[in-house]
Amino acid sequence: MSSALLAIGRRRTTAERRRDRERDIIRATRELFDERGTIDAQIDDIAKRVGINKALIYRHFAGKEELFALTLVNYLQELDERLQQNDGPRRAPLNRLKALSETFVDFCLEYPAFTDCAMSLLRRTGEELFGEITEPVMVKLGTAMAAPLGRIAVILDAGQRTGVFDEVDTAYLANHLYTQTLGSLHMARVGLIVSGSQPGHPVVHHADVGTVRSTAITATLATAVGQKALTTKKTRSARAGDIS
């Protein structure tokens, strides 16, 4: 075998080892996320879990933000698999959206670190993200987000064509529902709600997870229906007025 072919073989082996190491690091990061949450998952702990020096992590990833973004990609891929399993293309659009909303909400409740990680990225501007994450990783993140968002957009389009959902740009609305649900589930993550019976005397209550879950799902359906619900209500009121 020529020296050139041997060199190609060595390069391929090195590339494979690199990909395996990156997968190990991402898997360890997610394990720590699920065990401790994103705040308590430190680079030192991730390196120990993999059995490497933490300096090696920075040879594979541009920084902590990039590693967290790729861990989010891992979550999103699993989420999309669950959405696919629970989707029923023959169902009515409203029932389809309800099923996928339930799946999404339950996934967030099962993996609170997913909500934290997703919200952390949403708080950054596009300029900040591109400053912290390399373009190839941004492409992976965008692709992973586009899959579940695309599923929702297809259902929204079907609902619009049958007159069930409001006529809003489906790509925008799918992104809105994604962000809206993450925000709602953050309430379950915090576990608290605040009220005030008298000025200057706030009262802190425990946030019931079941209530947060049902409200998040209802909010998704209500947002999708949108102006249609108001139009229907006005029509019914007008008819009631005619009858009276």
Accessible surface in RSA format (square Angstrom, percent):
REM  Atomic radii and reference values for relative SASA: ProtOr
REM  Chains: A
REM  Algorithm: Lee & Richards
REM  Probe-radius: 1.40
REM  Slices: 20
REM RES _ NUM      All-atoms   Total-Side   Main-Chain    Non-polar    All polar
REM                ABS   REL    ABS   REL    ABS   REL    ABS   REL    ABS   REL
RES MET A   1   175.94  91.1  93.79  62.1  82.15 195.6  99.25  84.4  76.69 101.6
RES SER A   2    61.00  51.5  44.83  59.8  16.17  37.3  51.11 108.8   9.89  13.9
RES SER A   3    90.89  76.8  81.68 109.0   9.22  21.2  48.28 102.8  42.61  59.7
RES ALA A   4    64.70  59.5  55.51  85.7   9.19  20.9  63.78  89.8   0.92   2.4
RES LEU A   5   101.27  56.4  95.68  68.5   5.59  14.1  95.68  67.2   5.59  15.0
RES LEU A   6    83.77  46.7  81.00  57.9   2.77   7.0  82.35  57.8   1.42   3.8
RES ALA A   7    27.37  25.2  26.27  40.5   1.11   2.5  26.97  38.0   0.40   1.1
RES ILE A   8    69.99  39.8  69.53  51.8   0.46   1.1  69.53  50.1   0.46   1.2
RES GLY A   9    27.09  33.4   0.00   N/A  27.09  33.4  25.18  69.1   1.90   4.3
RES ARG A  10   150.48  63.2 146.25  74.6   4.24  10.1  74.59 101.9  75.89  46.0
RES ARG A  11   150.36  63.1 143.29  73.0   7.07  16.8  75.26 102.9  75.10  45.5
RES ARG A  12   138.44  58.1 132.05  67.3   6.39  15.2  51.11  69.8  87.33  52.9
RES THR A  13    61.70  43.9  61.58  62.4   0.12   0.3  36.56  49.1  25.14  38.0
RES THR A  14    72.43  51.5  71.77  72.8   0.66   1.6  57.09  76.7  15.35  23.2
RES ALA A  15    39.00  35.9  33.51  51.7   5.49  12.5  38.28  53.9   0.73   1.9
RES GLU A  16    77.83  44.7  76.73  58.0   1.10   2.6  20.65  40.0  57.17  46.7
RES ARG A  17   143.69  60.3 137.69  70.2   6.00  14.3  68.26  93.3  75.44  45.7
RES ARG A  18   107.28  45.0 102.89  52.4   4.39  10.5  42.25  57.7  65.03  39.4
RES ARG A  19   118.65  49.8 117.43  59.9   1.22   2.9  50.84  69.5  67.81  41.1
RES ASP A  20    66.93  46.9  65.76  65.5   1.16   2.8  23.21  54.6  43.71  43.6
RES ARG A  21    76.93  32.3  75.27  38.4   1.66   4.0   5.13   7.0  71.80  43.5
RES GLU A  22    38.67  22.2  38.67  29.3   0.00   0.0   5.48  10.6  33.18  27.1
RES ARG A  23   129.81  54.5 126.05  64.3   3.76   9.0  62.40  85.3  67.41  40.9
RES ASP A  24    50.42  35.3  47.77  47.6   2.65   6.3   8.18  19.3  42.24  42.1
RES ILE A  25     0.00   0.0   0.00   0.0   0.00   0.0   0.00   0.0   0.00   0.0
RES ILE A  26    26.87  15.3  26.87  20.0   0.00   0.0  26.87  19.3   0.00   0.0
RES ARG A  27   129.15  54.2 125.43  63.9   3.72   8.9  54.21  74.1  74.94  45.4
RES ALA A  28     4.76   4.4   3.58   5.5   1.18   2.7   4.42   6.2   0.34   0.9
RES THR A  29     0.00   0.0   0.00   0.0   0.00   0.0   0.00   0.0   0.00   0.0
RES ARG A  30    26.81  11.3  26.81  13.7   0.00   0.0  14.76  20.2  12.05   7.3
RES GLU A  31    68.97  39.6  64.90  49.1   4.07   9.7  30.52  59.0  38.45  31.4
RES LEU A  32     0.98   0.5   0.98   0.7   0.00   0.0   0.98   0.7   0.00   0.0
RES PHE A  33     1.96   1.0   0.00   0.0   1.96   5.1   0.00   0.0   1.96   5.6
RES ASP A  34    65.38  45.8  30.80  30.7  34.58  81.8  23.70  55.8  41.68  41.6
RES GLU A  35   111.65  64.1  71.80  54.3  39.85  94.9  43.96  85.0  67.69  55.3
RES ARG A  36   112.21  47.1  85.44  43.6  26.77  63.7  34.17  46.7  78.05  47.3
RES GLY A  37     8.09  10.0   0.00   N/A   8.09  10.0   5.84  16.0   2.24   5.0
RES THR A  38    18.21  13.0  15.50  15.7   2.71   6.5   6.96   9.4  11.25  17.0
RES ILE A  39   146.75  83.5 135.98 101.3  10.77  26.0 143.15 103.1   3.60   9.8
RES ASP A  40    81.03  56.8  75.08  74.7   5.95  14.1  14.29  33.6  66.73  66.6
RES ALA A  41     0.00   0.0   0.00   0.0   0.00   0.0   0.00   0.0   0.00   0.0
RES GLN A  42    80.81  45.2  80.81  59.1   0.00   0.0  33.89  72.1  46.92  35.6
RES ILE A  43    15.72   8.9  13.60  10.1   2.12   5.1  13.60   9.8   2.12   5.7
RES ASP A  44    67.01  46.9  63.97  63.7   3.03   7.2  17.75  41.8  49.26  49.1
RES ASP A  45    35.34  24.8  31.69  31.5   3.64   8.6   2.95   6.9  32.39  32.3
RES ILE A  46     0.00   0.0   0.00   0.0   0.00   0.0   0.00   0.0   0.00   0.0
RES ALA A  47     3.42   3.1   3.42   5.3   0.00   0.0   3.42   4.8   0.00   0.0
RES LYS A  48   160.04  78.1 136.26  83.6  23.78  56.6  89.64  80.7  70.40  75.0
RES ARG A  49    95.69  40.2  66.09  33.7  29.60  70.5  33.90  46.3  61.80  37.5
RES VAL A  50    36.03  23.7   5.70   5.2  30.33  73.1  11.70  10.2  24.33  66.0
RES GLY A  51    63.81  78.7   0.00   N/A  63.81  78.7  32.63  89.6  31.17  69.8
RES ILE A  52    29.19  16.6   9.99   7.4  19.20  46.3  19.30  13.9   9.89  26.8
RES ASN A  53    99.32  68.5  86.09  83.2  13.23  31.9  29.53  71.1  69.78  67.5
RES LYS A  54   100.30  48.9  96.60  59.3   3.70   8.8  50.77  45.7  49.53  52.8
RES ALA A  55    57.29  52.7  50.03  77.2   7.25  16.5  54.19  76.3   3.10   8.2
RES LEU A  56    45.61  25.4  45.61  32.6   0.00   0.0  45.61  32.0   0.00   0.0
RES ILE A  57     1.89   1.1   1.89   1.4   0.00   0.0   1.89   1.4   0.00   0.0
RES TYR A  58   108.24  50.5  86.99  49.5  21.24  55.3  64.51  48.5  43.73  53.9
RES ARG A  59   170.87  71.7 148.80  75.9  22.07  52.6  50.50  69.0 120.38  73.0
RES HIS A  60    26.23  14.3  12.71   8.8  13.52  34.6   6.10   6.3  20.12  23.4
RES PHE A  61     5.76   2.9   2.10   1.3   3.66   9.5   5.03   3.1   0.73   2.1
RES ALA A  62    66.90  61.5  22.47  34.7  44.43 101.1  35.19  49.6  31.71  84.0
RES GLY A  63    13.12  16.2   0.00   N/A  13.12  16.2  12.55  34.4   0.57   1.3
RES LYS A  64    65.54  32.0  62.82  38.5   2.71   6.5  34.84  31.4  30.70  32.7
RES GLU A  65    56.40  32.4  53.65  40.6   2.75   6.6   8.68  16.8  47.73  39.0
RES GLU A  66     8.29   4.8   8.29   6.3   0.00   0.0   0.00   0.0   8.29   6.8
RES LEU A  67     0.20   0.1   0.20   0.1   0.00   0.0   0.20   0.1   0.00   0.0
RES PHE A  68    30.73  15.4  30.73  19.0   0.00   0.0  30.73  18.6   0.00   0.0
RES ALA A  69     0.00   0.0   0.00   0.0   0.00   0.0   0.00   0.0   0.00   0.0
RES LEU A  70    15.76   8.8  13.58   9.7   2.18   5.5  13.58   9.5   2.18   5.9
RES THR A  71     0.00   0.0   0.00   0.0   0.00   0.0   0.00   0.0   0.00   0.0
RES LEU A  72     2.65   1.5   2.65   1.9   0.00   0.0   2.65   1.9   0.00   0.0
RES VAL A  73    11.26   7.4  11.26  10.2   0.00   0.0  11.26   9.8   0.00   0.0
RES ASN A  74    53.25  36.7  49.93  48.3   3.32   8.0   2.98   7.2  50.28  48.6
RES TYR A  75     0.00   0.0   0.00   0.0   0.00   0.0   0.00   0.0   0.00   0.0
RES LEU A  76     0.50   0.3   0.27   0.2   0.24   0.6   0.27   0.2   0.24   0.6
RES GLN A  77    98.95  55.3  93.21  68.1   5.74  13.7  32.57  69.3  66.38  50.3
RES GLU A  78    43.30  24.9  41.16  31.1   2.14   5.1  21.94  42.4  21.36  17.4
RES LEU A  79     2.38   1.3   2.38   1.7   0.00   0.0   2.38   1.7   0.00   0.0
RES ASP A  80    21.05  14.7  21.05  21.0   0.00   0.0   2.85   6.7  18.20  18.2
RES GLU A  81    99.74  57.3  98.15  74.3   1.60   3.8  30.81  59.6  68.93  56.3
RES ARG A  82    61.10  25.7  61.10  31.1   0.00   0.0  19.74  27.0  41.36  25.1
RES LEU A  83     4.29   2.4   4.29   3.1   0.00   0.0   4.29   3.0   0.00   0.0
RES GLN A  84   109.62  61.3  99.04  72.4  10.58  25.2  19.68  41.9  89.94  68.2
RES GLN A  85   142.86  79.9 106.36  77.7  36.50  86.9  44.14  94.0  98.72  74.9
RES ASN A  86    65.79  45.4  59.92  57.9   5.86  14.1  10.70  25.8  55.08  53.2
RES ASP A  87    27.47  19.2  11.27  11.2  16.20  38.3   3.70   8.7  23.77  23.7
RES GLY A  88    14.56  18.0   0.00   N/A  14.56  18.0  14.56  40.0   0.00   0.0
RES PRO A  89   102.25  74.5  82.88  75.5  19.37  70.4  83.25  68.7  19.00 118.1
RES ARG A  90   245.84 103.2 208.23 106.1  37.61  89.5  86.65 118.4 159.19  96.5
RES ARG A  91   112.88  47.4  96.89  49.4  15.99  38.1  36.32  49.6  76.56  46.4
RES ALA A  92    54.97  50.5  42.21  65.1  12.76  29.0  48.93  68.9   6.04  16.0
RES PRO A  93    19.44  14.2  19.38  17.7   0.05   0.2  19.44  16.0   0.00   0.0
RES LEU A  94    67.54  37.6  67.26  48.1   0.28   0.7  67.26  47.2   0.28   0.8
RES ASN A  95    83.21  57.4  79.91  77.2   3.30   7.9  12.54  30.2  70.67  68.3
RES ARG A  96    26.44  11.1  26.43  13.5   0.01   0.0   0.88   1.2  25.55  15.5
RES LEU A  97     0.92   0.5   0.92   0.7   0.00   0.0   0.92   0.6   0.00   0.0
RES LYS A  98    87.21  42.5  87.21  53.5   0.00   0.0  56.26  50.6  30.95  33.0
RES ALA A  99    16.36  15.0  12.55  19.4   3.82   8.7  14.47  20.4   1.89   5.0
RES LEU A 100     0.35   0.2   0.00   0.0   0.35   0.9   0.00   0.0   0.35   0.9
RES SER A 101     6.51   5.5   1.50   2.0   5.01  11.5   5.75  12.2   0.76   1.1
RES GLU A 102    46.18  26.5  46.16  34.9   0.02   0.0   6.93  13.4  39.25  32.0
RES THR A 103    15.65  11.1   9.01   9.1   6.63  15.8   9.22  12.4   6.43   9.7
RES PHE A 104    21.11  10.6  21.11  13.1   0.00   0.0  21.11  12.8   0.00   0.0
RES VAL A 105     0.00   0.0   0.00   0.0   0.00   0.0   0.00   0.0   0.00   0.0
RES ASP A 106    57.20  40.1  53.74  53.5   3.46   8.2  26.01  61.2  31.19  31.1
RES PHE A 107     0.15   0.1   0.00   0.0   0.15   0.4   0.00   0.0   0.15   0.4
RES CYS A 108     2.88   2.2   0.00   0.0   2.88   6.8   0.00   0.0   2.88   3.1
RES LEU A 109    51.52  28.7  31.86  22.8  19.66  49.4  34.09  23.9  17.43  46.9
RES GLU A 110    92.67  53.2  65.45  49.5  27.22  64.8  39.10  75.6  53.57  43.7
RES TYR A 111    36.98  17.3  36.50  20.8   0.48   1.2  15.65  11.8  21.34  26.3
RES PRO A 112    49.81  36.3  48.84  44.5   0.97   3.5  49.81  41.1   0.00   0.0
RES ALA A 113     2.36   2.2   1.65   2.5   0.71   1.6   1.65   2.3   0.71   1.9
RES PHE A 114     0.00   0.0   0.00   0.0   0.00   0.0   0.00   0.0   0.00   0.0
RES THR A 115     2.22   1.6   2.22   2.3   0.00   0.0   1.11   1.5   1.12   1.7
RES ASP A 116    26.35  18.5  21.11  21.0   5.23  12.4  12.05  28.4  14.30  14.3
RES CYS A 117     3.68   2.8   1.74   1.9   1.94   4.6   1.79   4.5   1.88   2.0
RES ALA A 118     2.03   1.9   0.20   0.3   1.83   4.2   1.20   1.7   0.82   2.2
RES MET A 119    33.80  17.5  33.79  22.4   0.01   0.0  33.45  28.4   0.35   0.5
RES SER A 120    36.59  30.9  35.56  47.5   1.03   2.4  14.74  31.4  21.85  30.6
RES LEU A 121    15.51   8.6  14.07  10.1   1.44   3.6  14.45  10.1   1.06   2.8
RES LEU A 122    73.81  41.1  46.40  33.2  27.40  68.9  50.62  35.6  23.18  62.4
RES ARG A 123   164.65  69.1 130.58  66.6  34.07  81.1  72.55  99.2  92.10  55.8
RES ARG A 124    67.29  28.3  56.11  28.6  11.18  26.6  12.75  17.4  54.54  33.1
RES THR A 125    78.72  56.0  71.06  72.0   7.67  18.3  75.47 101.4   3.25   4.9
RES GLY A 126    43.76  54.0   0.00   N/A  43.76  54.0  30.09  82.6  13.67  30.6
RES GLU A 127   153.09  87.9 135.31 102.4  17.78  42.3  56.78 109.8  96.31  78.6
RES GLU A 128    85.59  49.1  78.03  59.0   7.56  18.0  35.82  69.3  49.77  40.6
RES LEU A 129    23.15  12.9  23.15  16.6   0.00   0.0  23.15  16.3   0.00   0.0
RES PHE A 130   124.49  62.3 103.57  64.2  20.92  54.4 103.86  63.0  20.64  59.1
RES GLY A 131    68.64  84.6   0.00   N/A  68.64  84.6  32.82  90.1  35.82  80.2
RES GLU A 132    62.39  35.8  48.65  36.8  13.74  32.7  29.17  56.4  33.23  27.1
RES ILE A 133     3.63   2.1   0.01   0.0   3.62   8.7   1.33   1.0   2.30   6.2
RES THR A 134    60.44  43.0  52.57  53.3   7.86  18.7  56.01  75.2   4.42   6.7
RES GLU A 135   122.56  70.4 116.24  87.9   6.32  15.0  31.51  61.0  91.05  74.3
RES PRO A 136    88.22  64.3  81.16  74.0   7.06  25.6  86.63  71.5   1.59   9.9
RES VAL A 137    11.32   7.5  11.32  10.2   0.00   0.0  11.32   9.8   0.00   0.0
RES MET A 138    32.63  16.9  27.05  17.9   5.58  13.3  27.38  23.3   5.24   6.9
RES VAL A 139    90.54  59.6  83.03  75.2   7.51  18.1  89.70  77.9   0.85   2.3
RES LYS A 140   112.07  54.7 106.78  65.5   5.29  12.6  63.35  57.0  48.72  51.9
RES LEU A 141     9.21   5.1   9.21   6.6   0.00   0.0   9.21   6.5   0.00   0.0
RES GLY A 142    37.26  46.0   0.00   N/A  37.26  46.0  32.76  89.9   4.50  10.1
RES THR A 143    91.31  64.9  83.01  84.2   8.30  19.8  70.23  94.3  21.08  31.9
RES ALA A 144     8.65   8.0   0.88   1.4   7.77  17.7   7.70  10.8   0.95   2.5
RES MET A 145    41.83  21.7  41.19  27.3   0.64   1.5  23.15  19.7  18.68  24.7
RES ALA A 146    57.62  53.0  48.09  74.2   9.53  21.7  52.37  73.8   5.25  13.9
RES ALA A 147    43.57  40.1  27.98  43.2  15.59  35.5  40.32  56.8   3.25   8.6
RES PRO A 148     6.33   4.6   6.01   5.5   0.32   1.2   6.33   5.2   0.00   0.0
RES LEU A 149    21.99  12.2  20.95  15.0   1.04   2.6  21.65  15.2   0.35   0.9
RES GLY A 150    31.63  39.0   0.00   N/A  31.63  39.0  30.86  84.7   0.77   1.7
RES ARG A 151    63.87  26.8  57.83  29.5   6.04  14.4  15.42  21.1  48.46  29.4
RES ILE A 152    23.85  13.6  23.85  17.8   0.00   0.0  23.85  17.2   0.00   0.0
RES ALA A 153    19.35  17.8  18.21  28.1   1.14   2.6  18.72  26.4   0.63   1.7
RES VAL A 154    87.10  57.3  83.89  75.9   3.21   7.7  87.10  75.7   0.00   0.0
RES ILE A 155     0.06   0.0   0.06   0.0   0.00   0.0   0.06   0.0   0.00   0.0
RES LEU A 156     0.02   0.0   0.02   0.0   0.00   0.0   0.02   0.0   0.00   0.0
RES ASP A 157    58.07  40.7  58.07  57.8   0.00   0.0  11.17  26.3  46.90  46.8
RES ALA A 158    16.69  15.4  16.64  25.7   0.06   0.1  16.69  23.5   0.01   0.0
RES GLY A 159     0.00   0.0   0.00   N/A   0.00   0.0   0.00   0.0   0.00   0.0
RES GLN A 160    21.99  12.3  16.31  11.9   5.68  13.5   3.59   7.6  18.39  14.0
RES ARG A 161   173.84  73.0 134.00  68.3  39.84  94.9  71.20  97.3 102.65  62.2
RES THR A 162    88.58  63.0  54.80  55.6  33.77  80.5  63.77  85.7  24.80  37.5
RES GLY A 163    40.33  49.7   0.00   N/A  40.33  49.7  21.64  59.4  18.69  41.9
RES VAL A 164    52.54  34.6  44.99  40.7   7.56  18.2  49.96  43.4   2.58   7.0
RES PHE A 165     0.00   0.0   0.00   0.0   0.00   0.0   0.00   0.0   0.00   0.0
RES ASP A 166    23.09  16.2  23.09  23.0   0.00   0.0   0.49   1.2  22.60  22.5
RES GLU A 167   122.71  70.5  96.23  72.8  26.48  63.0  54.05 104.5  68.66  56.1
RES VAL A 168    50.87  33.5  41.70  37.7   9.17  22.1  48.01  41.7   2.86   7.8
RES ASP A 169    94.79  66.4  76.15  75.8  18.64  44.1  39.04  91.9  55.75  55.6
RES THR A 170    30.95  22.0  29.53  29.9   1.42   3.4   4.93   6.6  26.02  39.3
RES ALA A 171    58.43  53.7  55.47  85.6   2.96   6.7  58.43  82.3   0.00   0.0
RES TYR A 172   128.48  60.0 121.13  68.9   7.36  19.1  96.82  72.8  31.67  39.0
RES LEU A 173     6.50   3.6   6.50   4.6   0.00   0.0   6.50   4.6   0.00   0.0
RES ALA A 174     1.64   1.5   0.68   1.0   0.96   2.2   0.68   1.0   0.96   2.6
RES ASN A 175    65.81  45.4  65.21  63.0   0.59   1.4  22.14  53.3  43.67  42.2
RES HIS A 176    68.90  37.7  62.25  43.3   6.65  17.0  47.48  48.9  21.42  24.9
RES LEU A 177     7.64   4.3   7.07   5.1   0.57   1.4   7.48   5.3   0.16   0.4
RES TYR A 178    16.62   7.8  13.16   7.5   3.46   9.0  13.97  10.5   2.65   3.3
RES THR A 179    61.82  44.0  60.56  61.4   1.26   3.0  49.21  66.1  12.61  19.1
RES GLN A 180    45.22  25.3  32.10  23.5  13.12  31.2  29.28  62.3  15.94  12.1
RES THR A 181     4.05   2.9   3.16   3.2   0.89   2.1   1.10   1.5   2.95   4.5
RES LEU A 182     0.00   0.0   0.00   0.0   0.00   0.0   0.00   0.0   0.00   0.0
RES GLY A 183    34.34  42.4   0.00   N/A  34.34  42.4  22.62  62.1  11.72  26.3
RES SER A 184    33.84  28.6  23.86  31.8   9.98  23.0  15.15  32.3  18.69  26.2
RES LEU A 185     4.44   2.5   1.65   1.2   2.79   7.0   1.65   1.2   2.79   7.5
RES HIS A 186    67.48  36.9  67.48  46.9   0.00   0.0  47.22  48.7  20.25  23.6
RES MET A 187    89.13  46.2  82.80  54.8   6.33  15.1  73.83  62.8  15.31  20.3
RES ALA A 188    17.61  16.2   2.98   4.6  14.62  33.3   3.19   4.5  14.42  38.2
RES ARG A 189    97.36  40.9  69.59  35.5  27.77  66.1  20.51  28.0  76.86  46.6
RES VAL A 190    81.80  53.8  55.63  50.4  26.17  63.1  61.97  53.8  19.83  53.8
RES GLY A 191    12.93  15.9   0.00   N/A  12.93  15.9  11.68  32.1   1.25   2.8
RES LEU A 192    92.61  51.6  81.96  58.6  10.65  26.8  82.01  57.6  10.60  28.5
RES ILE A 193    70.74  40.3  65.97  49.1   4.77  11.5  70.74  50.9   0.00   0.0
RES VAL A 194   105.46  69.4  72.39  65.5  33.07  79.7  72.48  63.0  32.98  89.5
RES SER A 195    53.02  44.8  43.48  58.0   9.54  22.0  46.12  98.2   6.89   9.7
RES GLY A 196    55.17  68.0   0.00   N/A  55.17  68.0  14.63  40.2  40.53  90.8
RES SER A 197   102.20  86.4  60.51  80.8  41.68  96.0  54.86 116.8  47.33  66.3
RES GLN A 198   110.20  61.6 107.40  78.5   2.81   6.7  24.66  52.5  85.54  64.9
RES PRO A 199   135.73  98.9 109.95 100.2  25.78  93.7 122.01 100.7  13.71  85.2
RES GLY A 200    75.22  92.8   0.00   N/A  75.22  92.8  39.41 108.1  35.81  80.2
RES HIS A 201   112.13  61.3 108.38  75.3   3.75   9.6  63.54  65.5  48.59  56.5
RES PRO A 202    98.35  71.7  75.52  68.8  22.83  83.0  76.93  63.5  21.42 133.1
RES VAL A 203    61.06  40.2  58.09  52.6   2.97   7.2  61.06  53.1   0.00   0.0
RES VAL A 204    89.78  59.1  63.42  57.4  26.36  63.5  63.42  55.1  26.36  71.5
RES HIS A 205    75.58  41.3  70.07  48.7   5.51  14.1  48.60  50.1  26.97  31.4
RES HIS A 206   139.75  76.4 117.78  81.9  21.96  56.2  87.01  89.7  52.73  61.4
RES ALA A 207     3.01   2.8   0.53   0.8   2.49   5.7   2.59   3.6   0.42   1.1
RES ASP A 208    79.10  55.4  74.47  74.1   4.63  11.0  25.77  60.7  53.33  53.2
RES VAL A 209    69.85  46.0  67.93  61.5   1.92   4.6  67.93  59.0   1.92   5.2
RES GLY A 210    43.53  53.7   0.00   N/A  43.53  53.7  33.88  93.0   9.66  21.6
RES THR A 211    80.65  57.4  76.34  77.4   4.31  10.3  57.11  76.7  23.54  35.6
RES VAL A 212    10.50   6.9   6.75   6.1   3.75   9.0  10.09   8.8   0.40   1.1
RES ARG A 213    75.89  31.9  75.89  38.7   0.00   0.0  21.97  30.0  53.92  32.7
RES SER A 214    57.84  48.9  54.35  72.5   3.49   8.0  42.68  90.9  15.16  21.2
RES THR A 215    81.14  57.7  76.90  78.0   4.24  10.1  65.89  88.5  15.25  23.1
RES ALA A 216     1.95   1.8   0.00   0.0   1.95   4.4   0.80   1.1   1.15   3.1
RES ILE A 217    10.20   5.8  10.20   7.6   0.00   0.0  10.20   7.3   0.00   0.0
RES THR A 218    85.46  60.8  84.39  85.6   1.07   2.5  60.27  81.0  25.18  38.1
RES ALA A 219    31.27  28.8  24.48  37.8   6.79  15.5  30.94  43.6   0.34   0.9
RES THR A 220     5.51   3.9   5.51   5.6   0.00   0.0   4.88   6.6   0.63   0.9
RES LEU A 221    29.91  16.7  29.84  21.3   0.07   0.2  29.91  21.0   0.00   0.0
RES ALA A 222    59.71  54.9  44.53  68.7  15.18  34.5  52.90  74.5   6.81  18.0
RES THR A 223    41.34  29.4  27.61  28.0  13.74  32.7  23.68  31.8  17.67  26.7
RES ALA A 224     0.00   0.0   0.00   0.0   0.00   0.0   0.00   0.0   0.00   0.0
RES VAL A 225    30.15  19.8  30.15  27.3   0.00   0.0  30.15  26.2   0.00   0.0
RES GLY A 226    24.69  30.4   0.00   N/A  24.69  30.4  20.47  56.2   4.22   9.4
RES GLN A 227   107.19  59.9 107.15  78.3   0.04   0.1  37.28  79.4  69.90  53.0
RES LYS A 228    70.60  34.4  69.21  42.5   1.39   3.3  26.98  24.3  43.62  46.5
RES ALA A 229    52.65  48.4  41.83  64.6  10.82  24.6  47.81  67.3   4.83  12.8
RES LEU A 230    89.72  50.0  89.30  63.9   0.42   1.1  89.60  62.9   0.12   0.3
RES THR A 231    80.93  57.6  79.27  80.4   1.65   3.9  57.89  77.8  23.04  34.8
RES THR A 232    59.51  42.3  56.36  57.1   3.15   7.5  35.10  47.1  24.41  36.9
RES LYS A 233   141.96  69.3 139.70  85.7   2.26   5.4  84.14  75.7  57.82  61.6
RES LYS A 234   147.72  72.1 140.64  86.3   7.08  16.9  89.10  80.2  58.62  62.4
RES THR A 235    52.82  37.6  47.64  48.3   5.18  12.3  35.45  47.6  17.36  26.2
RES ARG A 236   163.36  68.6 157.15  80.1   6.21  14.8  50.58  69.1 112.78  68.4
RES SER A 237    69.35  58.6  54.61  72.9  14.74  34.0  38.62  82.2  30.73  43.0
RES ALA A 238    59.84  55.0  46.23  71.3  13.61  31.0  58.21  82.0   1.63   4.3
RES ARG A 239   154.21  64.7 153.14  78.1   1.07   2.6  48.81  66.7 105.40  63.9
RES ALA A 240    58.04  53.4  49.63  76.6   8.41  19.1  53.54  75.4   4.50  11.9
RES GLY A 241    46.33  57.1   0.00   N/A  46.33  57.1  31.82  87.3  14.51  32.5
RES ASP A 242   125.33  87.8  92.22  91.8  33.11  78.3  33.47  78.8  91.86  91.6
RES ILE A 243   154.14  87.7 122.54  91.3  31.60  76.2 129.63  93.3  24.51  66.5
RES SER A 244   124.43 105.1  58.19  77.7  66.24 152.6  64.03 136.4  60.40  84.6
END  Absolute sums over single chains surface
CHAIN  1 A    14112.3      11677.3       2435.0       8064.6       6047.6
END  Absolute sums over all chains
TOTAL         14112.3      11677.3       2435.0       8064.6       6047.6
